[in-house]
Amino acid sequence: MGTKASEKGHLPNRLGIKGWVWGGNYTLERYLYTLHRLTGLSLLLYVTLHLAMNGFRLGGVESWEDLMSVFGMSGFKVGEYLVAAAFIFHALNGGRLMLQHLGYTLGKPKPPVYPYVDSMRRRRPIVWVMLASIMALAIYVLVAFVT
């Protein structure tokens, strides 16, 4: 006889694929952390492919020039921009996470008086500054890629 999932102490996953994307009542910081992980994995993939493509130099000048002519197509320019934007986000968000984990952005303790202000909301201004910096740098890089 099987037992129901609720009898085991947990509920069944009824969200399916929607549950992978929808975070429920997550805060902005949780989404930024998830995006930080995704950009980290994508940058790792890029570095691996970059090293593999540099191996074509061992095949001689002709194989290298053939490969570079493929990468010179306009579709790869979009990919280069996405890698640059992922690097900008990953670097700035990583710096913010380091400052948070080291406790530099916590500020002074507040007395527990209603309305309560938790430490995440006190750190929220640094998130907005970081996002504005990311947008400014991403626009700068986009302009540099276009010209």
PyMOL commands that place a pseudoatom at each C-alpha (Angstrom):
pseudoatom trace, name=CA, resn=MET, resi=1, chain=A, elem=C, hetatm=0, pos=[0.000, 0.000, 0.000]
pseudoatom trace, name=CA, resn=GLY, resi=2, chain=A, elem=C, hetatm=0, pos=[1.364, 3.350, -1.008]
pseudoatom trace, name=CA, resn=THR, resi=3, chain=A, elem=C, hetatm=0, pos=[1.316, 6.409, 1.147]
pseudoatom trace, name=CA, resn=LYS, resi=4, chain=A, elem=C, hetatm=0, pos=[0.183, 9.783, -0.010]
pseudoatom trace, name=CA, resn=ALA, resi=5, chain=A, elem=C, hetatm=0, pos=[2.762, 12.505, -0.420]
pseudoatom trace, name=CA, resn=SER, resi=6, chain=A, elem=C, hetatm=0, pos=[1.040, 14.632, 2.216]
pseudoatom trace, name=CA, resn=GLU, resi=7, chain=A, elem=C, hetatm=0, pos=[1.351, 11.780, 4.706]
pseudoatom trace, name=CA, resn=LYS, resi=8, chain=A, elem=C, hetatm=0, pos=[5.117, 11.729, 4.198]
pseudoatom trace, name=CA, resn=GLY, resi=9, chain=A, elem=C, hetatm=0, pos=[5.384, 15.326, 5.328]
pseudoatom trace, name=CA, resn=HIS, resi=10, chain=A, elem=C, hetatm=0, pos=[5.611, 17.102, 1.982]
pseudoatom trace, name=CA, resn=LEU, resi=11, chain=A, elem=C, hetatm=0, pos=[3.159, 18.147, -0.684]
pseudoatom trace, name=CA, resn=PRO, resi=12, chain=A, elem=C, hetatm=0, pos=[3.246, 16.868, -4.266]
pseudoatom trace, name=CA, resn=ASN, resi=13, chain=A, elem=C, hetatm=0, pos=[4.557, 19.146, -6.984]
pseudoatom trace, name=CA, resn=ARG, resi=14, chain=A, elem=C, hetatm=0, pos=[1.501, 20.238, -8.888]
pseudoatom trace, name=CA, resn=LEU, resi=15, chain=A, elem=C, hetatm=0, pos=[3.108, 23.204, -10.619]
pseudoatom trace, name=CA, resn=GLY, resi=16, chain=A, elem=C, hetatm=0, pos=[5.080, 21.217, -13.192]
pseudoatom trace, name=CA, resn=ILE, resi=17, chain=A, elem=C, hetatm=0, pos=[7.373, 23.289, -15.410]
pseudoatom trace, name=CA, resn=LYS, resi=18, chain=A, elem=C, hetatm=0, pos=[5.705, 26.490, -14.187]
pseudoatom trace, name=CA, resn=GLY, resi=19, chain=A, elem=C, hetatm=0, pos=[7.229, 25.757, -10.786]
pseudoatom trace, name=CA, resn=TRP, resi=20, chain=A, elem=C, hetatm=0, pos=[10.728, 25.987, -12.274]
pseudoatom trace, name=CA, resn=VAL, resi=21, chain=A, elem=C, hetatm=0, pos=[10.165, 29.523, -13.518]
pseudoatom trace, name=CA, resn=TRP, resi=22, chain=A, elem=C, hetatm=0, pos=[7.718, 31.021, -11.037]
pseudoatom trace, name=CA, resn=GLY, resi=23, chain=A, elem=C, hetatm=0, pos=[9.386, 31.713, -7.730]
pseudoatom trace, name=CA, resn=GLY, resi=24, chain=A, elem=C, hetatm=0, pos=[6.281, 32.407, -5.714]
pseudoatom trace, name=CA, resn=ASN, resi=25, chain=A, elem=C, hetatm=0, pos=[6.786, 35.163, -3.184]
pseudoatom trace, name=CA, resn=TYR, resi=26, chain=A, elem=C, hetatm=0, pos=[10.508, 35.487, -3.745]
pseudoatom trace, name=CA, resn=THR, resi=27, chain=A, elem=C, hetatm=0, pos=[12.123, 38.842, -3.181]
pseudoatom trace, name=CA, resn=LEU, resi=28, chain=A, elem=C, hetatm=0, pos=[14.187, 40.712, -5.746]
pseudoatom trace, name=CA, resn=GLU, resi=29, chain=A, elem=C, hetatm=0, pos=[17.390, 39.468, -4.137]
pseudoatom trace, name=CA, resn=ARG, resi=30, chain=A, elem=C, hetatm=0, pos=[16.369, 35.827, -4.663]
pseudoatom trace, name=CA, resn=TYR, resi=31, chain=A, elem=C, hetatm=0, pos=[15.838, 36.416, -8.379]
pseudoatom trace, name=CA, resn=LEU, resi=32, chain=A, elem=C, hetatm=0, pos=[19.179, 38.237, -8.588]
pseudoatom trace, name=CA, resn=TYR, resi=33, chain=A, elem=C, hetatm=0, pos=[20.886, 35.281, -6.896]
pseudoatom trace, name=CA, resn=THR, resi=34, chain=A, elem=C, hetatm=0, pos=[19.271, 32.863, -9.364]
pseudoatom trace, name=CA, resn=LEU, resi=35, chain=A, elem=C, hetatm=0, pos=[20.368, 35.044, -12.288]
pseudoatom trace, name=CA, resn=HIS, resi=36, chain=A, elem=C, hetatm=0, pos=[23.851, 35.188, -10.734]
pseudoatom trace, name=CA, resn=ARG, resi=37, chain=A, elem=C, hetatm=0, pos=[24.045, 31.400, -10.824]
pseudoatom trace, name=CA, resn=LEU, resi=38, chain=A, elem=C, hetatm=0, pos=[22.800, 31.257, -14.432]
pseudoatom trace, name=CA, resn=THR, resi=39, chain=A, elem=C, hetatm=0, pos=[25.291, 33.876, -15.621]
pseudoatom trace, name=CA, resn=GLY, resi=40, chain=A, elem=C, hetatm=0, pos=[28.069, 32.026, -13.796]
pseudoatom trace, name=CA, resn=LEU, resi=41, chain=A, elem=C, hetatm=0, pos=[27.221, 28.798, -15.615]
pseudoatom trace, name=CA, resn=SER, resi=42, chain=A, elem=C, hetatm=0, pos=[26.920, 30.583, -18.951]
pseudoatom trace, name=CA, resn=LEU, resi=43, chain=A, elem=C, hetatm=0, pos=[30.304, 32.277, -18.468]
pseudoatom trace, name=CA, resn=LEU, resi=44, chain=A, elem=C, hetatm=0, pos=[31.828, 28.909, -17.597]
pseudoatom trace, name=CA, resn=LEU, resi=45, chain=A, elem=C, hetatm=0, pos=[30.374, 27.493, -20.828]
pseudoatom trace, name=CA, resn=TYR, resi=46, chain=A, elem=C, hetatm=0, pos=[31.732, 30.467, -22.777]
pseudoatom trace, name=CA, resn=VAL, resi=47, chain=A, elem=C, hetatm=0, pos=[35.252, 30.057, -21.362]
pseudoatom trace, name=CA, resn=THR, resi=48, chain=A, elem=C, hetatm=0, pos=[35.188, 26.340, -22.185]
pseudoatom trace, name=CA, resn=LEU, resi=49, chain=A, elem=C, hetatm=0, pos=[34.083, 27.005, -25.770]
pseudoatom trace, name=CA, resn=HIS, resi=50, chain=A, elem=C, hetatm=0, pos=[36.590, 29.841, -26.092]
pseudoatom trace, name=CA, resn=LEU, resi=51, chain=A, elem=C, hetatm=0, pos=[39.452, 27.556, -25.107]
pseudoatom trace, name=CA, resn=ALA, resi=52, chain=A, elem=C, hetatm=0, pos=[38.217, 24.840, -27.468]
pseudoatom trace, name=CA, resn=MET, resi=53, chain=A, elem=C, hetatm=0, pos=[37.958, 27.302, -30.363]
pseudoatom trace, name=CA, resn=ASN, resi=54, chain=A, elem=C, hetatm=0, pos=[41.488, 28.553, -29.700]
pseudoatom trace, name=CA, resn=GLY, resi=55, chain=A, elem=C, hetatm=0, pos=[42.594, 24.981, -30.303]
pseudoatom trace, name=CA, resn=PHE, resi=56, chain=A, elem=C, hetatm=0, pos=[41.832, 25.545, -33.983]
pseudoatom trace, name=CA, resn=ARG, resi=57, chain=A, elem=C, hetatm=0, pos=[45.009, 27.628, -34.159]
pseudoatom trace, name=CA, resn=LEU, resi=58, chain=A, elem=C, hetatm=0, pos=[46.914, 24.358, -33.971]
pseudoatom trace, name=CA, resn=GLY, resi=59, chain=A, elem=C, hetatm=0, pos=[45.322, 23.372, -37.292]
pseudoatom trace, name=CA, resn=GLY, resi=60, chain=A, elem=C, hetatm=0, pos=[47.110, 26.124, -39.154]
pseudoatom trace, name=CA, resn=VAL, resi=61, chain=A, elem=C, hetatm=0, pos=[46.310, 29.506, -40.570]
pseudoatom trace, name=CA, resn=GLU, resi=62, chain=A, elem=C, hetatm=0, pos=[43.636, 28.249, -42.958]
pseudoatom trace, name=CA, resn=SER, resi=63, chain=A, elem=C, hetatm=0, pos=[41.505, 26.512, -40.317]
pseudoatom trace, name=CA, resn=TRP, resi=64, chain=A, elem=C, hetatm=0, pos=[41.850, 29.525, -38.019]
pseudoatom trace, name=CA, resn=GLU, resi=65, chain=A, elem=C, hetatm=0, pos=[40.755, 31.973, -40.728]
pseudoatom trace, name=CA, resn=ASP, resi=66, chain=A, elem=C, hetatm=0, pos=[37.802, 29.735, -41.647]
pseudoatom trace, name=CA, resn=LEU, resi=67, chain=A, elem=C, hetatm=0, pos=[36.668, 29.716, -38.040]
pseudoatom trace, name=CA, resn=MET, resi=68, chain=A, elem=C, hetatm=0, pos=[37.106, 33.470, -37.682]
pseudoatom trace, name=CA, resn=SER, resi=69, chain=A, elem=C, hetatm=0, pos=[35.033, 34.067, -40.832]
pseudoatom trace, name=CA, resn=VAL, resi=70, chain=A, elem=C, hetatm=0, pos=[32.185, 32.118, -39.198]
pseudoatom trace, name=CA, resn=PHE, resi=71, chain=A, elem=C, hetatm=0, pos=[32.497, 34.179, -35.995]
pseudoatom trace, name=CA, resn=GLY, resi=72, chain=A, elem=C, hetatm=0, pos=[32.501, 37.382, -38.043]
pseudoatom trace, name=CA, resn=MET, resi=73, chain=A, elem=C, hetatm=0, pos=[28.819, 36.898, -38.932]
pseudoatom trace, name=CA, resn=SER, resi=74, chain=A, elem=C, hetatm=0, pos=[26.317, 39.321, -37.435]
pseudoatom trace, name=CA, resn=GLY, resi=75, chain=A, elem=C, hetatm=0, pos=[24.586, 36.693, -35.282]
pseudoatom trace, name=CA, resn=PHE, resi=76, chain=A, elem=C, hetatm=0, pos=[27.729, 36.181, -33.245]
pseudoatom trace, name=CA, resn=LYS, resi=77, chain=A, elem=C, hetatm=0, pos=[27.878, 39.897, -32.404]
pseudoatom trace, name=CA, resn=VAL, resi=78, chain=A, elem=C, hetatm=0, pos=[24.673, 39.449, -30.395]
pseudoatom trace, name=CA, resn=GLY, resi=79, chain=A, elem=C, hetatm=0, pos=[26.288, 36.537, -28.585]
pseudoatom trace, name=CA, resn=GLU, resi=80, chain=A, elem=C, hetatm=0, pos=[29.372, 38.607, -27.810]
pseudoatom trace, name=CA, resn=TYR, resi=81, chain=A, elem=C, hetatm=0, pos=[27.181, 41.344, -26.369]
pseudoatom trace, name=CA, resn=LEU, resi=82, chain=A, elem=C, hetatm=0, pos=[25.270, 38.830, -24.216]
pseudoatom trace, name=CA, resn=VAL, resi=83, chain=A, elem=C, hetatm=0, pos=[28.562, 37.474, -22.867]
pseudoatom trace, name=CA, resn=ALA, resi=84, chain=A, elem=C, hetatm=0, pos=[29.701, 41.014, -22.026]
pseudoatom trace, name=CA, resn=ALA, resi=85, chain=A, elem=C, hetatm=0, pos=[26.362, 41.805, -20.340]
pseudoatom trace, name=CA, resn=ALA, resi=86, chain=A, elem=C, hetatm=0, pos=[26.500, 38.537, -18.373]
pseudoatom trace, name=CA, resn=PHE, resi=87, chain=A, elem=C, hetatm=0, pos=[30.033, 39.370, -17.251]
pseudoatom trace, name=CA, resn=ILE, resi=88, chain=A, elem=C, hetatm=0, pos=[28.991, 42.859, -16.116]
pseudoatom trace, name=CA, resn=PHE, resi=89, chain=A, elem=C, hetatm=0, pos=[26.028, 41.510, -14.157]
pseudoatom trace, name=CA, resn=HIS, resi=90, chain=A, elem=C, hetatm=0, pos=[27.995, 38.646, -12.632]
pseudoatom trace, name=CA, resn=ALA, resi=91, chain=A, elem=C, hetatm=0, pos=[30.861, 40.902, -11.554]
pseudoatom trace, name=CA, resn=LEU, resi=92, chain=A, elem=C, hetatm=0, pos=[28.745, 43.653, -9.992]
pseudoatom trace, name=CA, resn=ASN, resi=93, chain=A, elem=C, hetatm=0, pos=[26.263, 41.291, -8.358]
pseudoatom trace, name=CA, resn=GLY, resi=94, chain=A, elem=C, hetatm=0, pos=[29.150, 39.189, -7.025]
pseudoatom trace, name=CA, resn=GLY, resi=95, chain=A, elem=C, hetatm=0, pos=[30.653, 42.292, -5.456]
pseudoatom trace, name=CA, resn=ARG, resi=96, chain=A, elem=C, hetatm=0, pos=[27.309, 43.133, -3.865]
pseudoatom trace, name=CA, resn=LEU, resi=97, chain=A, elem=C, hetatm=0, pos=[26.955, 39.587, -2.536]
pseudoatom trace, name=CA, resn=MET, resi=98, chain=A, elem=C, hetatm=0, pos=[30.457, 39.684, -1.059]
pseudoatom trace, name=CA, resn=LEU, resi=99, chain=A, elem=C, hetatm=0, pos=[29.738, 42.972, 0.700]
pseudoatom trace, name=CA, resn=GLN, resi=100, chain=A, elem=C, hetatm=0, pos=[26.492, 41.563, 2.058]
pseudoatom trace, name=CA, resn=HIS, resi=101, chain=A, elem=C, hetatm=0, pos=[28.006, 38.314, 3.284]
pseudoatom trace, name=CA, resn=LEU, resi=102, chain=A, elem=C, hetatm=0, pos=[30.840, 40.155, 4.974]
pseudoatom trace, name=CA, resn=GLY, resi=103, chain=A, elem=C, hetatm=0, pos=[28.269, 42.341, 6.739]
pseudoatom trace, name=CA, resn=TYR, resi=104, chain=A, elem=C, hetatm=0, pos=[29.319, 45.721, 5.333]
pseudoatom trace, name=CA, resn=THR, resi=105, chain=A, elem=C, hetatm=0, pos=[25.858, 46.556, 4.007]
pseudoatom trace, name=CA, resn=LEU, resi=106, chain=A, elem=C, hetatm=0, pos=[23.843, 45.631, 7.101]
pseudoatom trace, name=CA, resn=GLY, resi=107, chain=A, elem=C, hetatm=0, pos=[24.037, 49.007, 8.779]
pseudoatom trace, name=CA, resn=LYS, resi=108, chain=A, elem=C, hetatm=0, pos=[23.369, 49.676, 12.426]
pseudoatom trace, name=CA, resn=PRO, resi=109, chain=A, elem=C, hetatm=0, pos=[20.954, 47.413, 14.285]
pseudoatom trace, name=CA, resn=LYS, resi=110, chain=A, elem=C, hetatm=0, pos=[17.469, 48.847, 14.672]
pseudoatom trace, name=CA, resn=PRO, resi=111, chain=A, elem=C, hetatm=0, pos=[15.219, 48.325, 17.694]
pseudoatom trace, name=CA, resn=PRO, resi=112, chain=A, elem=C, hetatm=0, pos=[12.339, 45.913, 17.056]
pseudoatom trace, name=CA, resn=VAL, resi=113, chain=A, elem=C, hetatm=0, pos=[9.645, 48.578, 16.866]
pseudoatom trace, name=CA, resn=TYR, resi=114, chain=A, elem=C, hetatm=0, pos=[6.633, 48.277, 14.601]
pseudoatom trace, name=CA, resn=PRO, resi=115, chain=A, elem=C, hetatm=0, pos=[6.698, 48.665, 11.606]
pseudoatom trace, name=CA, resn=TYR, resi=116, chain=A, elem=C, hetatm=0, pos=[9.563, 46.194, 11.446]
pseudoatom trace, name=CA, resn=VAL, resi=117, chain=A, elem=C, hetatm=0, pos=[12.336, 46.760, 8.941]
pseudoatom trace, name=CA, resn=ASP, resi=118, chain=A, elem=C, hetatm=0, pos=[14.357, 43.650, 8.208]
pseudoatom trace, name=CA, resn=SER, resi=119, chain=A, elem=C, hetatm=0, pos=[17.936, 43.703, 7.015]
pseudoatom trace, name=CA, resn=MET, resi=120, chain=A, elem=C, hetatm=0, pos=[16.969, 42.840, 3.431]
pseudoatom trace, name=CA, resn=ARG, resi=121, chain=A, elem=C, hetatm=0, pos=[14.930, 46.007, 3.076]
pseudoatom trace, name=CA, resn=ARG, resi=122, chain=A, elem=C, hetatm=0, pos=[17.718, 48.079, 4.610]
pseudoatom trace, name=CA, resn=ARG, resi=123, chain=A, elem=C, hetatm=0, pos=[20.085, 46.666, 1.971]
pseudoatom trace, name=CA, resn=ARG, resi=124, chain=A, elem=C, hetatm=0, pos=[17.682, 47.364, -0.885]
pseudoatom trace, name=CA, resn=PRO, resi=125, chain=A, elem=C, hetatm=0, pos=[19.282, 50.724, -1.912]
pseudoatom trace, name=CA, resn=ILE, resi=126, chain=A, elem=C, hetatm=0, pos=[22.557, 48.972, -2.771]
pseudoatom trace, name=CA, resn=VAL, resi=127, chain=A, elem=C, hetatm=0, pos=[20.583, 46.627, -5.033]
pseudoatom trace, name=CA, resn=TRP, resi=128, chain=A, elem=C, hetatm=0, pos=[19.069, 49.544, -6.936]
pseudoatom trace, name=CA, resn=VAL, resi=129, chain=A, elem=C, hetatm=0, pos=[22.472, 51.238, -7.284]
pseudoatom trace, name=CA, resn=MET, resi=130, chain=A, elem=C, hetatm=0, pos=[23.932, 47.974, -8.576]
pseudoatom trace, name=CA, resn=LEU, resi=131, chain=A, elem=C, hetatm=0, pos=[21.090, 47.510, -11.093]
pseudoatom trace, name=CA, resn=ALA, resi=132, chain=A, elem=C, hetatm=0, pos=[21.483, 51.102, -12.316]
pseudoatom trace, name=CA, resn=SER, resi=133, chain=A, elem=C, hetatm=0, pos=[25.232, 50.547, -12.733]
pseudoatom trace, name=CA, resn=ILE, resi=134, chain=A, elem=C, hetatm=0, pos=[24.593, 47.342, -14.668]
pseudoatom trace, name=CA, resn=MET, resi=135, chain=A, elem=C, hetatm=0, pos=[22.173, 49.116, -16.981]
pseudoatom trace, name=CA, resn=ALA, resi=136, chain=A, elem=C, hetatm=0, pos=[24.577, 52.011, -17.574]
pseudoatom trace, name=CA, resn=LEU, resi=137, chain=A, elem=C, hetatm=0, pos=[27.497, 49.696, -18.329]
pseudoatom trace, name=CA, resn=ALA, resi=138, chain=A, elem=C, hetatm=0, pos=[25.363, 47.431, -20.531]
pseudoatom trace, name=CA, resn=ILE, resi=139, chain=A, elem=C, hetatm=0, pos=[24.197, 50.440, -22.563]
pseudoatom trace, name=CA, resn=TYR, resi=140, chain=A, elem=C, hetatm=0, pos=[27.789, 51.681, -22.841]
pseudoatom trace, name=CA, resn=VAL, resi=141, chain=A, elem=C, hetatm=0, pos=[28.947, 48.278, -24.096]
pseudoatom trace, name=CA, resn=LEU, resi=142, chain=A, elem=C, hetatm=0, pos=[26.014, 48.114, -26.537]
pseudoatom trace, name=CA, resn=VAL, resi=143, chain=A, elem=C, hetatm=0, pos=[26.964, 51.500, -27.974]
pseudoatom trace, name=CA, resn=ALA, resi=144, chain=A, elem=C, hetatm=0, pos=[30.587, 50.342, -28.233]
pseudoatom trace, name=CA, resn=PHE, resi=145, chain=A, elem=C, hetatm=0, pos=[29.517, 47.168, -30.079]
pseudoatom trace, name=CA, resn=VAL, resi=146, chain=A, elem=C, hetatm=0, pos=[27.302, 49.078, -32.519]
pseudoatom trace, name=CA, resn=THR, resi=147, chain=A, elem=C, hetatm=0, pos=[29.950, 51.655, -33.445]
for i in range(1, 147): cmd.bond("trace and resi %d" % i, "trace and resi %d" % (i + 1))
show_as sticks, trace
zoom trace
